[in-house]
Amino acid sequence: MRIYHGKIISLDKDNHIFNFLIEDRGRIIHLGDSLPSEYKKDDINVELGKRVLLPSFGDGHIHFSNWALIAVSYFDVRKAQDIREIQVIIQNYMALNKKKRAIIAFGASKHRVREKRLITREELDMVCSDSPLIIICYDGHSAICNTKMIEKFPDKVKNNPGFFADTGHLFQEAYFAGTDYATALVSPPDMVKSIIRGFDLLAKKGVGLIHAAEGIGFSRDIDVTLMSLIAKARTRKNQFQTRLFFQTMDTKKALKRNLPRIGGCFATALDGCFGTCDAALHEPYSNDPDNTGYFYQSEENVLEFAKQANRAGLQIAMHAIGDAAVSRAVNAIEAALRDYPREDHRHTIIHACMIHPGDLEKIAELGIGITLQPGFLISPLEPVEYLQDILGSRVLQSSPLQSILNAGIHLSGGSDAPVIDPDPIEGIYGACNHPYNPDQSVSIIDALKMFTAEPAWTTFDEKERGSLEKGKIADMVILNQDPLKLDPKDIRSLSVEKLFLHGKEYQPGMGLMGMLWNGYAGRKEKI
């Protein structure tokens, strides 16, 4: 049993603030302004002082194994100021890693570097000519390869739209096929090591629940299998909660693994993104009157997928960035629910950066949730000036957080890592400081809920997690100061001091064999 005293932000329905919380055997048994009579002040275990206690954070959309591979086994180039810096980062990595079957990096952006363009195949060859290398761009929808990687690509990559051998650039279908092929070259031991270490890195940010979008091209979907086993082991040990979304449009694959959720990005992406100007829009891009974006899936395929998944009782998540793609997602879910009504489906649209006003009303009526990545709003990798150039005045309508809340729609926050670092505090800052339209900024309390209560609600976890309430599991985090007393501009001064899962302080590291055994023992459990 443990007694906490100080400011306790419950983030429950009524946003109660308490002075005392008592945890016993992983559950909250008391919340109040005073201690029950059977306890004394001498029994207090944790005096918070100026610190605060609140629910542990959740990440409502993360490509976990992708991010973990880059964060643990590979590298990113997001901070590089010019192309030469990118080359130096690669050289330093290669000096220590000469035996990799493939090298996967992340974070190239033409907006970040002085040259205002992507690095090319030839420039990669100058510093990495012997090992296959792919650098995934910051937007997660384009990439650059060196000659060694291009030589390994099968025809199914090279014959896809968006393949440019001269520059080594991959876009559209070529990007997805190329990254699927490249990630399949990663060894399973590297994958396992990265996933295990990735949980520890997230815990440092106060994250205890993730919605992991998995499925990145491994033979027989071994990445999904490994992720599922390791995630179940963590769940069985009450160390971490993972809710896995299988990125496929084949419902049989999800059902075979006893997964209750399907979708995300990659195979279930409806459109592209703003970084490559292929997010699907109702009206053309301001800088290109002939371009309205790109649909990866036909309307018929999306509709059939939604119907099958909904009938199978699966929870659907679909990537849709442009307003035309959001319309397609909404129409498909509406048709699926008309075909097979479900009261509490919690289907979700991921990103929803542009939403037609009529669709906003439909989303609310149909009970569809939205998961946005507010940290992306403040990223230097895709600056406001660029979005103003391609969208014109429509930039004021993008990522309409407050309008979504005003419509009564459940809005959760995520990172889309590796696109953005999985740091909830950065996401909360972005949600409270909307750079395009300050009227779409949300309050600090609502931003906190986007990364606590709402991710829990999205995956039917709200009865056990997401807020501090009597009877719920004691998944909690201590912050260094009270976020409710801060000016929104000062939110970045927050830091996580401790994470508690099931009442116990998170301890990093878990033996590989023990983890895999626990995961195998719980293989029939749903996550």
TIDRENTI-325699 format. One record per residue (C-alpha): residue in three letters; x, y, z; chain. Coordinates in Angstrom, 1 decimal. Each point is the difference from the previous one (the first is absolute). Example, Ala and Ser with C-alpha at 12.3 -4.5 7.8 and 13.67 -1.06 7.14 Angstrom:
<nodes>
NODE   code     east    north       up   unit
NODE    ALA     12.3     -4.5      7.8      A
NODE    SER      1.4      3.4     -0.7      A
</nodes>
This chain:
<nodes>
NODE   code     east    north       up   unit
NODE    MET      0.0      0.0      0.0      A
NODE    ARG      1.2      3.5     -0.7      A
NODE    ILE     -1.5      3.4      0.9      A
NODE    TYR      0.6      3.1     -2.1      A
NODE    HIS     -0.5      3.5      1.3      A
NODE    GLY      0.0      3.2     -2.0      A
NODE    LYS     -1.8      1.2     -3.2      A
NODE    ILE     -1.5     -3.0     -1.8      A
NODE    ILE     -1.6      0.8     -3.4      A
NODE    SER     -2.5     -2.7     -0.6      A
NODE    LEU     -1.0      0.9     -3.6      A
NODE    ASP     -3.3     -1.7      0.6      A
NODE    LYS     -3.2      1.1     -1.6      A
NODE    ASP     -0.4      3.0      2.3      A
NODE    ASN      3.8      0.8      0.3      A
NODE    HIS      0.1     -0.5      3.7      A
NODE    ILE      3.1      1.1      1.9      A
NODE    PHE      0.9     -2.0      3.2      A
NODE    ASN      2.5      0.3      2.9      A
NODE    PHE      0.3     -3.7      0.7      A
NODE    LEU      0.2     -3.3     -1.9      A
NODE    ILE      0.5     -3.4      1.4      A
NODE    GLU      1.1     -2.9     -2.1      A
NODE    ASP     -0.2     -3.6      1.1      A
NODE    ARG      1.1     -3.1     -2.0      A
NODE    GLY      0.0      2.0     -3.2      A
NODE    ARG     -3.4      1.6      0.4      A
NODE    ILE     -1.1      3.4      1.2      A
NODE    ILE     -2.1     -0.6      3.2      A
NODE    HIS     -0.4      3.7      1.1      A
NODE    LEU     -0.1      3.5     -1.5      A
NODE    GLY     -0.9      3.0      2.1      A
NODE    ASP      0.8      3.3      1.6      A
NODE    SER      0.8     -1.8      3.3      A
NODE    LEU      1.2     -3.3      1.3      A
NODE    PRO     -2.4     -2.6      1.2      A
NODE    SER     -0.1     -0.2      3.8      A
NODE    GLU      2.0     -3.3      0.1      A
NODE    TYR      3.0      1.7     -1.4      A
NODE    LYS      2.4      2.6      1.4      A
NODE    LYS      2.2      2.6     -1.6      A
NODE    ASP      3.0     -2.1      1.2      A
NODE    ASP     -1.3     -2.7     -2.4      A
NODE    ILE      0.6      2.2     -3.1      A
NODE    ASN      2.6     -1.5     -2.3      A
NODE    VAL      0.3      2.6     -2.7      A
NODE    GLU     -0.1      3.8      0.7      A
NODE    LEU     -0.4      1.6     -3.4      A
NODE    GLY      0.8      3.6      1.1      A
NODE    LYS      0.0      2.1     -3.1      A
NODE    ARG     -0.2     -3.1     -2.2      A
NODE    VAL     -3.3     -1.5     -1.2      A
NODE    LEU     -1.4     -3.5     -0.6      A
NODE    LEU     -2.2     -0.7     -3.0      A
NODE    PRO     -0.8     -3.0     -2.2      A
NODE    SER      2.8     -1.5     -2.0      A
NODE    PHE      0.2      1.1     -3.6      A
NODE    GLY     -1.2     -1.8     -3.1      A
NODE    ASP      1.1      0.2     -3.6      A
NODE    GLY     -3.0     -0.3     -2.3      A
NODE    HIS      1.9     -0.8     -3.2      A
NODE    ILE      3.6     -1.3     -0.2      A
NODE    HIS      1.8     -2.2     -2.5      A
NODE    PHE      1.7     -1.5      3.0      A
NODE    SER      2.3     -2.6     -1.6      A
NODE    ASN      1.0      2.4     -2.8      A
NODE    TRP      0.8      2.7      2.6      A
NODE    ALA      1.8     -2.4      2.3      A
NODE    LEU      2.2     -1.3     -2.8      A
NODE    ILE      1.1      3.5     -0.9      A
NODE    ALA      0.4      1.2      3.6      A
NODE    VAL      1.9     -3.1      1.2      A
NODE    SER      1.7     -1.7     -2.9      A
NODE    TYR      0.3      2.7     -2.7      A
NODE    PHE      0.0      3.8      0.0      A
NODE    ASP     -1.8      3.1     -1.2      A
NODE    VAL      1.1      3.2     -1.7      A
NODE    ARG     -2.7      2.4      1.1      A
NODE    LYS      2.4      2.4      1.6      A
NODE    ALA      2.3      0.3     -3.0      A
NODE    GLN      0.3      3.6     -1.3      A
NODE    ASP      1.3     -0.9     -3.4      A
NODE    ILE      0.7     -3.0     -2.2      A
NODE    ARG      3.6     -0.2      1.1      A
NODE    GLU     -1.1     -0.5      3.6      A
NODE    ILE     -2.2     -2.8     -1.2      A
NODE    GLN      3.0     -1.6     -1.6      A
NODE    VAL      2.1      0.4      3.1      A
NODE    ILE     -2.7     -1.7      2.1      A
NODE    ILE      0.0     -2.9     -2.4      A
NODE    GLN      3.8     -0.2      0.0      A
NODE    ASN      0.1     -0.1      3.8      A
NODE    TYR     -2.6     -2.8      0.1      A
NODE    MET      1.7     -2.0     -2.7      A
NODE    ALA      3.3      0.1      1.9      A
NODE    LEU     -1.6     -2.0      2.8      A
NODE    ASN     -2.5     -2.1     -2.0      A
NODE    LYS      1.6     -1.6     -3.0      A
NODE    LYS     -1.8     -3.4      0.0      A
NODE    LYS     -3.6      1.1     -0.2      A
NODE    ARG     -2.1     -1.8     -2.7      A
NODE    ALA     -1.9      3.3     -0.4      A
NODE    ILE      0.2      3.5      1.5      A
NODE    ILE     -3.2      1.9      0.6      A
NODE    ALA      0.1      3.6      1.0      A
NODE    PHE     -2.7      2.6      0.5      A
NODE    GLY     -0.7      3.7     -0.1      A
NODE    ALA      1.1      1.5     -3.4      A
NODE    SER     -1.8      3.3     -0.7      A
NODE    LYS      0.6      2.5     -2.8      A
NODE    HIS     -1.4      2.7      2.4      A
NODE    ARG      2.6     -0.6      2.7      A
NODE    VAL      3.2      0.1     -2.1      A
NODE    ARG      1.7      3.1     -1.4      A
NODE    GLU     -0.2     -1.4     -3.6      A
NODE    LYS     -3.8     -0.3      0.2      A
NODE    ARG      0.0     -3.3     -1.8      A
NODE    LEU      0.3     -3.7      0.8      A
NODE    ILE      3.3     -1.7      0.0      A
NODE    THR      0.6     -2.2     -3.1      A
NODE    ARG      1.1     -3.5     -0.8      A
NODE    GLU      3.4      1.2     -1.1      A
NODE    GLU      0.6      2.0      3.2      A
NODE    LEU     -1.0     -3.1      2.0      A
NODE    ASP      2.4     -2.1     -2.0      A
NODE    MET      2.9      2.3      0.9      A
NODE    VAL     -0.2     -1.1      3.7      A
NODE    CYS     -1.8     -3.4     -0.3      A
NODE    SER      0.7     -2.0     -3.1      A
NODE    ASP      0.4     -3.6      1.4      A
NODE    SER     -3.1     -0.4      2.1      A
NODE    PRO     -3.7      0.5     -1.0      A
NODE    LEU     -1.2      3.2      1.4      A
NODE    ILE     -3.5      1.6      0.1      A
NODE    ILE     -0.8      3.3      1.7      A
NODE    ILE     -3.7      0.4      0.7      A
NODE    CYS     -1.1      3.6     -0.3      A
NODE    TYR     -1.6      1.8      3.0      A
NODE    ASP     -3.5     -0.3     -1.5      A
NODE    GLY      0.1     -3.8      0.0      A
NODE    HIS     -1.1      0.1     -3.7      A
NODE    SER      3.2      0.3     -1.9      A
NODE    ALA      3.6     -1.2      0.2      A
NODE    ILE      3.5      0.1     -1.6      A
NODE    CYS      2.1     -3.0     -0.8      A
NODE    ASN      3.6     -0.6     -0.9      A
NODE    THR      1.0     -2.0     -3.0      A
NODE    LYS      0.6     -3.2      2.0      A
NODE    MET     -3.6      0.0      1.2      A
NODE    ILE     -1.4      0.8     -3.4      A
NODE    GLU      2.0     -2.9     -1.4      A
NODE    LYS     -1.7     -2.4      2.5      A
NODE    PHE     -3.5      1.2     -0.8      A
NODE    PRO     -2.2     -2.5     -1.9      A
NODE    ASP     -2.0      1.1     -3.0      A
NODE    LYS     -3.1      0.4      2.1      A
NODE    VAL      1.7      3.1      1.6      A
NODE    LYS      1.5      1.4     -3.1      A
NODE    ASN     -3.1     -0.3     -2.1      A
NODE    ASN     -2.2      1.9      2.4      A
NODE    PRO     -1.1      3.6     -0.4      A
NODE    GLY      2.4      2.4      1.8      A
NODE    PHE      3.3     -1.9     -0.6      A
NODE    PHE      2.8      2.3     -1.2      A
NODE    ALA      3.2     -1.9     -0.5      A
NODE    ASP      2.1      3.0     -1.0      A
NODE    THR     -0.5      1.9      3.3      A
NODE    GLY     -0.7     -3.1      2.2      A
NODE    HIS     -3.3      1.6      1.1      A
NODE    LEU     -3.1     -2.1      0.8      A
NODE    PHE     -3.5      1.3      0.1      A
NODE    GLN     -3.6     -1.3     -0.1      A
NODE    GLU     -0.3     -3.8     -0.5      A
NODE    ALA      3.8     -0.3     -0.6      A
NODE    TYR      0.6      1.4      3.5      A
NODE    PHE     -2.2     -2.6      1.7      A
NODE    ALA      1.4     -2.9     -2.1      A
NODE    GLY      3.6      1.2      0.5      A
NODE    THR     -0.3      0.5      3.8      A
NODE    ASP     -1.8     -3.4      0.3      A
NODE    TYR      2.9     -1.6     -1.8      A
NODE    ALA      2.7      1.8      2.0      A
NODE    THR     -1.5     -0.7      3.4      A
NODE    ALA     -0.2     -3.7     -1.0      A
NODE    LEU      3.8      0.0      0.0      A
NODE    VAL      0.1      0.8      3.7      A
NODE    SER      1.0     -3.0      2.1      A
NODE    PRO     -2.5     -1.2      2.6      A
NODE    PRO      2.5      0.4      2.8      A
NODE    ASP      0.4      3.7     -0.9      A
NODE    MET     -3.8      0.3      0.0      A
NODE    VAL     -0.4     -1.7      3.4      A
NODE    LYS      2.8      2.0      1.6      A
NODE    SER     -1.5      3.3     -1.3      A
NODE    ILE     -3.5     -0.8      1.1      A
NODE    ILE      1.1     -0.9      3.5      A
NODE    ARG      2.2      3.1      0.4      A
NODE    GLY     -2.8      2.1     -1.6      A
NODE    PHE     -2.4     -0.6      2.9      A
NODE    ASP      2.7      1.3      2.4      A
NODE    LEU      0.5      3.1     -2.0      A
NODE    LEU     -3.8      0.7     -0.1      A
NODE    ALA     -0.2     -0.5      3.8      A
NODE    LYS      2.5      2.8      0.5      A
NODE    LYS     -2.6      2.3     -1.7      A
NODE    GLY     -2.7     -1.2      2.4      A
NODE    VAL     -1.8     -2.1     -2.6      A
NODE    GLY     -1.7     -3.2      1.2      A
NODE    LEU     -2.5     -0.7     -2.8      A
NODE    ILE      0.6      0.0     -3.8      A
NODE    HIS     -2.1     -0.6     -3.1      A
NODE    ALA      2.6     -1.8     -2.1      A
NODE    ALA     -0.5     -0.1     -3.8      A
NODE    GLU      2.0     -3.0     -1.1      A
NODE    GLY      0.7     -1.9     -3.2      A
NODE    ILE      3.0      1.4     -2.1      A
NODE    GLY      0.8     -2.7     -2.5      A
NODE    PHE      1.6     -2.9      1.7      A
NODE    SER     -0.5     -3.5     -1.4      A
NODE    ARG     -3.1     -1.6      1.5      A
NODE    ASP     -0.5      3.2      2.1      A
NODE    ILE      2.6     -1.2      2.5      A
NODE    ASP      0.3      3.6      1.3      A
NODE    VAL     -3.7     -0.1      1.0      A
NODE    THR      0.6     -3.4      1.7      A
NODE    LEU      3.1      1.2      1.9      A
NODE    MET     -1.7      3.2      1.0      A
NODE    SER     -3.1     -1.8      1.2      A
NODE    LEU      2.0     -2.5      2.1      A
NODE    ILE      2.2      2.7      1.6      A
NODE    ALA     -3.0      2.3      0.6      A
NODE    LYS     -2.0     -2.8      1.6      A
NODE    ALA      2.9     -0.8      2.3      A
NODE    ARG      0.1      3.6      1.2      A
NODE    THR     -3.8      0.0      0.5      A
NODE    ARG      0.1     -3.2      2.0      A
NODE    LYS      2.7      1.5      2.2      A
NODE    ASN     -2.1      3.2      0.4      A
NODE    GLN      3.0      1.9     -1.4      A
NODE    PHE     -1.5      1.6     -3.1      A
NODE    GLN     -3.2      0.0     -1.9      A
NODE    THR      0.1     -0.5     -3.8      A
NODE    ARG     -3.0      0.1     -2.3      A
NODE    LEU      1.1     -1.3     -3.3      A
NODE    PHE     -1.5      1.0     -3.4      A
NODE    PHE      0.9     -2.3     -2.8      A
NODE    GLN      0.7      2.1     -3.1      A
NODE    THR     -1.8     -2.1     -2.5      A
NODE    MET     -3.2     -0.1     -2.0      A
NODE    ASP     -0.2     -3.7      0.4      A
NODE    THR     -2.4     -0.6      3.0      A
NODE    LYS      1.0     -3.7      0.1      A
NODE    LYS      3.5      1.0      1.1      A
NODE    ALA     -1.2      1.9      3.0      A
NODE    LEU     -2.6     -2.6      1.0      A
NODE    LYS      2.6     -2.8     -0.3      A
NODE    ARG      2.2      1.7      2.6      A
NODE    ASN     -3.0      0.7      2.2      A
NODE    LEU      0.5      3.8     -0.4      A
NODE    PRO     -3.1      2.1      0.5      A
NODE    ARG      1.3      3.0     -2.1      A
NODE    ILE      1.1      0.6     -3.5      A
NODE    GLY      1.4      2.9     -2.0      A
NODE    GLY      2.4      2.9      0.4      A
NODE    CYS      2.2      1.1     -2.9      A
NODE    PHE      2.0     -1.7     -2.7      A
NODE    ALA     -2.4     -2.7     -1.4      A
NODE    THR     -3.0      1.9      1.4      A
NODE    ALA      1.1      3.5     -0.9      A
NODE    LEU     -2.7      1.7     -2.1      A
NODE    ASP      2.2      2.8     -1.3      A
NODE    GLY      3.4      1.5      0.3      A
NODE    CYS      1.2      3.1      1.9      A
NODE    PHE      0.7      3.7     -0.2      A
NODE    GLY      3.7     -0.6     -0.1      A
NODE    THR     -0.2     -1.6     -3.5      A
NODE    CYS     -3.1      1.9     -1.0      A
NODE    ASP     -2.1     -3.1     -0.5      A
NODE    ALA     -2.4      0.3      2.9      A
NODE    ALA     -3.4     -0.3     -1.8      A
NODE    LEU     -1.9      3.4     -0.1      A
NODE    HIS     -3.4      1.1     -1.2      A
NODE    GLU      1.6      3.1     -1.5      A
NODE    PRO      3.4      0.1     -1.8      A
NODE    TYR      3.3      1.0      1.8      A
NODE    SER      0.5      3.7     -0.1      A
NODE    ASN      3.4     -0.3     -1.6      A
NODE    ASP     -1.1     -2.6     -2.6      A
NODE    PRO     -3.5      0.4     -1.5      A
NODE    ASP      0.2     -3.4     -1.7      A
NODE    ASN      0.6     -1.9      3.2      A
NODE    THR     -2.6     -1.2      2.4      A
NODE    GLY      2.1     -2.7      1.6      A
NODE    TYR      0.0     -3.7     -0.2      A
NODE    PHE     -2.2     -2.9      1.1      A
NODE    TYR      1.8     -3.2      0.8      A
NODE    GLN     -3.2     -2.0      0.3      A
NODE    SER     -3.0      0.1     -2.3      A
NODE    GLU     -3.3      1.0      1.5      A
NODE    GLU     -1.4     -3.5     -0.6      A
NODE    ASN      3.0     -1.7      1.8      A
NODE    VAL     -0.3      2.3      3.0      A
NODE    LEU     -3.8     -0.6      0.2      A
NODE    GLU      0.4     -3.8     -0.2      A
NODE    PHE      2.8      0.0      2.6      A
NODE    ALA     -2.1      2.1      2.4      A
NODE    LYS     -3.0     -2.3     -0.4      A
NODE    GLN      2.1     -3.2      0.5      A
NODE    ALA      1.8      1.4      3.1      A
NODE    ASN     -3.1      1.4      1.5      A
NODE    ARG     -1.9     -3.2     -0.4      A
NODE    ALA      2.9     -1.9      1.5      A
NODE    GLY     -0.3      2.2      3.1      A
NODE    LEU      3.3      1.6     -0.5      A
NODE    GLN      0.9      3.5      0.9      A
NODE    ILE      1.1      1.9     -3.1      A
NODE    ALA      2.7      2.7     -0.2      A
NODE    MET      0.6      1.7     -3.4      A
NODE    HIS      2.7      2.5     -1.0      A
NODE    ALA     -1.6      3.0     -1.7      A
NODE    ILE      1.8      3.4     -0.1      A
NODE    GLY     -1.8      2.1     -2.7      A
NODE    ASP     -3.6      0.9      0.2      A
NODE    ALA     -0.9     -2.2     -3.0      A
NODE    ALA      1.6     -3.0      1.7      A
NODE    VAL     -1.9      0.8      3.2      A
NODE    SER     -3.2      0.1     -2.0      A
NODE    ARG      0.8     -3.4     -1.4      A
NODE    ALA      0.7     -1.5      3.4      A
NODE    VAL     -3.2      1.5      1.5      A
NODE    ASN     -2.1     -1.2     -2.9      A
NODE    ALA      1.4     -3.5      0.3      A
NODE    ILE     -0.6     -0.3      3.7      A
NODE    GLU     -3.5      1.4     -0.4      A
NODE    ALA     -0.8     -2.6     -2.7      A
NODE    ALA      1.6     -2.7      2.2      A
NODE    LEU     -2.2      1.0      3.0      A
NODE    ARG     -3.1      0.1     -2.2      A
NODE    ASP      0.9     -3.5     -1.2      A
NODE    TYR      0.6     -1.3      3.5      A
NODE    PRO     -1.0      2.4      2.8      A
NODE    ARG      2.3      0.1      3.1      A
NODE    GLU     -0.7      2.4      2.8      A
NODE    ASP      3.5      0.2      1.5      A
NODE    HIS      2.5     -0.7     -2.8      A
NODE    ARG      2.5      2.8      0.7      A
NODE    HIS      1.3      0.0     -3.6      A
NODE    THR      2.7      2.7     -0.3      A
NODE    ILE      1.4      2.3     -2.7      A
NODE    ILE      3.7      0.6      0.4      A
NODE    HIS      1.5      3.4     -0.7      A
NODE    ALA     -3.1      1.8     -1.5      A
NODE    CYS      2.0      3.1     -0.7      A
NODE    MET     -2.7      1.5     -2.2      A
NODE    ILE     -3.7     -0.7      0.6      A
NODE    HIS     -2.9      1.3     -2.0      A
NODE    PRO     -2.6      1.7      2.4      A
NODE    GLY     -2.7     -2.4     -1.2      A
NODE    ASP      2.3     -3.0      0.9      A
NODE    LEU      0.6      1.4      3.5      A
NODE    GLU     -3.7     -0.3      0.7      A
NODE    LYS     -0.1     -3.5     -1.5      A
NODE    ILE      3.0     -1.1      2.1      A
NODE    ALA     -1.8      1.1      3.1      A
NODE    GLU     -3.3     -1.6     -0.9      A
NODE    LEU      1.6     -3.3     -0.9      A
NODE    GLY      2.1     -0.2      3.2      A
NODE    ILE      3.3      0.0     -1.9      A
NODE    GLY      3.1      1.0      2.0      A
NODE    ILE      2.9      2.0     -1.3      A
NODE    THR      3.7     -0.4      0.9      A
NODE    LEU      2.2      3.0     -0.8      A
NODE    GLN      3.7      0.7      0.4      A
NODE    PRO      0.2      3.5      1.4      A
NODE    GLY      3.8     -0.2      0.4      A
NODE    PHE      0.2      0.0     -3.8      A
NODE    LEU     -1.5      3.6      0.0      A
NODE    ILE      3.1      1.4      1.5      A
NODE    SER      2.6     -2.1     -1.8      A
NODE    PRO      2.7      1.9     -1.9      A
NODE    LEU      0.1     -2.9     -2.5      A
NODE    GLU     -3.3      1.3     -1.6      A
NODE    PRO     -0.1      3.8      0.8      A
NODE    VAL     -3.1      2.2     -0.1      A
NODE    GLU      1.4      1.9     -3.1      A
NODE    TYR      0.0     -3.2     -2.0      A
NODE    LEU     -3.6     -0.9      0.9      A
NODE    GLN     -1.1      3.6     -0.8      A
NODE    ASP      1.6     -0.4     -3.5      A
NODE    ILE     -1.7     -3.3     -0.8      A
NODE    LEU     -3.4      0.7      1.7      A
NODE    GLY     -0.4      3.7     -0.1      A
NODE    SER     -2.7      1.3      2.4      A
NODE    ARG     -1.1     -3.6      0.7      A
NODE    VAL      2.9     -0.3      2.4      A
NODE    LEU     -2.2      1.7      2.5      A
NODE    GLN     -2.4     -2.9     -0.2      A
NODE    SER      2.6     -2.7      0.5      A
NODE    SER      0.1     -2.1      3.2      A
NODE    PRO     -3.1      1.6      1.4      A
NODE    LEU      0.4     -1.3      3.6      A
NODE    GLN     -2.4      2.3      1.7      A
NODE    SER     -2.7     -0.5     -2.7      A
NODE    ILE      0.3     -3.7      0.4      A
NODE    LEU     -0.6      0.3      3.8      A
NODE    ASN     -2.8      2.4     -0.5      A
NODE    ALA     -1.7     -2.5     -2.2      A
NODE    GLY      0.0     -2.5      2.8      A
NODE    ILE      2.5     -2.4     -1.7      A
NODE    HIS      2.5     -2.0      2.0      A
NODE    LEU      3.4      1.3     -0.8      A
NODE    SER      3.2     -1.8      1.0      A
NODE    GLY      3.6      0.9     -0.4      A
NODE    GLY      2.8     -2.0     -1.5      A
NODE    SER      3.5      0.5     -1.4      A
NODE    ASP     -0.1     -2.0     -3.2      A
NODE    ALA      3.6     -0.9      1.0      A
NODE    PRO      2.5     -0.1     -1.6      A
NODE    VAL     -1.5      3.0     -1.8      A
NODE    ILE      0.0      1.9      3.4      A
NODE    ASP      1.9     -1.0      3.1      A
NODE    PRO     -2.5     -1.8      2.3      A
NODE    ASP      0.0      2.7      2.7      A
NODE    PRO     -3.5      0.8      1.4      A
NODE    ILE      1.2      3.3      1.5      A
NODE    GLU      1.0      1.2     -3.5      A
NODE    GLY     -3.4     -1.1     -1.3      A
NODE    ILE     -1.8      1.8      2.9      A
NODE    TYR      2.0      3.1     -0.8      A
NODE    GLY     -1.0     -0.2     -3.7      A
NODE    ALA     -3.6     -0.5      0.8      A
NODE    CYS      0.0      3.1      2.2      A
NODE    ASN      2.0      2.2     -2.4      A
NODE    HIS     -1.5     -0.6     -3.4      A
NODE    PRO      2.3      1.9     -2.4      A
NODE    TYR     -2.3      0.4     -3.0      A
NODE    ASN     -3.2      1.1      1.8      A
NODE    PRO      0.2      0.9      3.8      A
NODE    ASP     -3.8     -0.4      0.1      A
NODE    GLN      0.5     -3.8     -0.5      A
NODE    SER      2.3     -0.2      3.1      A
NODE    VAL     -1.5     -2.0      2.8      A
NODE    SER      0.2      0.5      3.8      A
NODE    ILE      2.7     -1.7      2.0      A
NODE    ILE     -2.5     -2.3      1.7      A
NODE    ASP     -1.4     -1.1     -3.4      A
NODE    ALA      3.5     -0.5     -1.3      A
NODE    LEU      0.9     -2.1      3.0      A
NODE    LYS     -3.1     -2.2     -0.6      A
NODE    MET      1.0     -0.4     -3.7      A
NODE    PHE      3.0     -1.9      1.3      A
NODE    THR     -1.6     -1.8      3.0      A
NODE    ALA     -3.7     -0.6      0.1      A
NODE    GLU     -0.6      0.1     -3.7      A
NODE    PRO      2.5     -2.7     -1.1      A
NODE    ALA     -1.5     -2.2      2.7      A
NODE    TRP     -3.5      0.6     -1.3      A
NODE    THR      0.9     -0.6     -3.6      A
NODE    THR      1.0     -3.6      0.7      A
NODE    PHE     -2.7     -0.8      2.6      A
NODE    ASP      2.3      0.4      2.9      A
NODE    GLU     -1.8      2.9      1.8      A
NODE    LYS     -1.5     -2.3      2.7      A
NODE    GLU      3.5     -0.9      1.2      A
NODE    ARG      2.3      2.8     -1.1      A
NODE    GLY      0.4      3.6     -1.3      A
NODE    SER     -1.2      1.8      3.1      A
NODE    LEU      0.6     -0.3      3.8      A
NODE    GLU     -3.1     -1.3      1.5      A
NODE    LYS     -0.9     -2.4      2.8      A
NODE    GLY      0.2     -3.6     -1.1      A
NODE    LYS      2.2      0.7     -3.1      A
NODE    ILE      3.5     -1.3     -0.6      A
NODE    ALA      2.6      2.3      1.4      A
NODE    ASP      1.9      0.9     -3.2      A
NODE    MET      1.3      3.4      1.0      A
NODE    VAL      2.7      2.5     -0.7      A
NODE    ILE      1.7      2.7      2.2      A
NODE    LEU      0.8      3.2     -1.8      A
NODE    ASN      2.5      2.6      1.3      A
NODE    GLN     -2.6      2.7      0.3      A
NODE    ASP     -3.7      0.8     -0.4      A
NODE    PRO     -0.9      0.3     -3.7      A
NODE    LEU     -3.3      1.8      0.8      A
NODE    LYS      1.9      2.9      1.5      A
NODE    LEU      2.2      0.6     -3.1      A
NODE    ASP     -0.5      2.3     -2.9      A
NODE    PRO     -0.4     -2.2     -3.2      A
NODE    LYS      3.3      1.4     -1.3      A
NODE    ASP      1.8     -1.5      3.0      A
NODE    ILE     -1.3     -3.6     -0.3      A
NODE    ARG      3.4     -1.1     -1.2      A
NODE    SER      1.3      0.6      3.5      A
NODE    LEU     -1.8     -3.1      1.1      A
NODE    SER      1.9     -3.2      0.5      A
NODE    VAL     -0.8     -3.5      1.1      A
NODE    GLU      1.5     -1.1      3.3      A
NODE    LYS     -1.5     -3.4      0.6      A
NODE    LEU     -2.3     -2.4     -1.7      A
NODE    PHE     -2.1     -2.5      1.9      A
NODE    LEU     -1.8     -2.9     -1.7      A
NODE    HIS     -2.4     -2.1      2.0      A
NODE    GLY      1.2      1.9      3.1      A
NODE    LYS      3.7     -0.9     -0.4      A
NODE    GLU      2.7      2.3     -1.2      A
NODE    TYR      1.1     -1.0     -3.5      A
NODE    GLN      3.2     -2.0     -0.1      A
NODE    PRO      1.8     -0.2     -3.4      A
NODE    GLY      1.2     -3.3     -1.4      A
NODE    MET     -1.6     -3.4     -0.3      A
NODE    GLY      1.8     -3.2     -0.9      A
NODE    LEU     -0.5     -1.0     -3.6      A
NODE    MET     -0.9     -3.7      0.7      A
NODE    GLY     -2.3      0.9      2.8      A
NODE    MET     -1.7      2.6     -2.1      A
NODE    LEU     -0.5     -2.3     -3.0      A
NODE    TRP     -1.3     -2.8      2.3      A
NODE    ASN     -2.5      2.3      1.7      A
NODE    GLY     -1.1      1.2     -3.4      A
NODE    TYR     -0.4     -3.5     -1.3      A
NODE    ALA     -1.9     -1.0      3.2      A
NODE    GLY     -2.4      2.8     -0.7      A
NODE    ARG     -0.2     -0.5     -3.8      A
NODE    LYS     -3.8     -0.5      0.1      A
NODE    GLU     -0.6      3.2      1.9      A
NODE    LYS     -1.0      3.1     -1.8      A
NODE    ILE      2.0      3.2      0.1      A
</nodes>
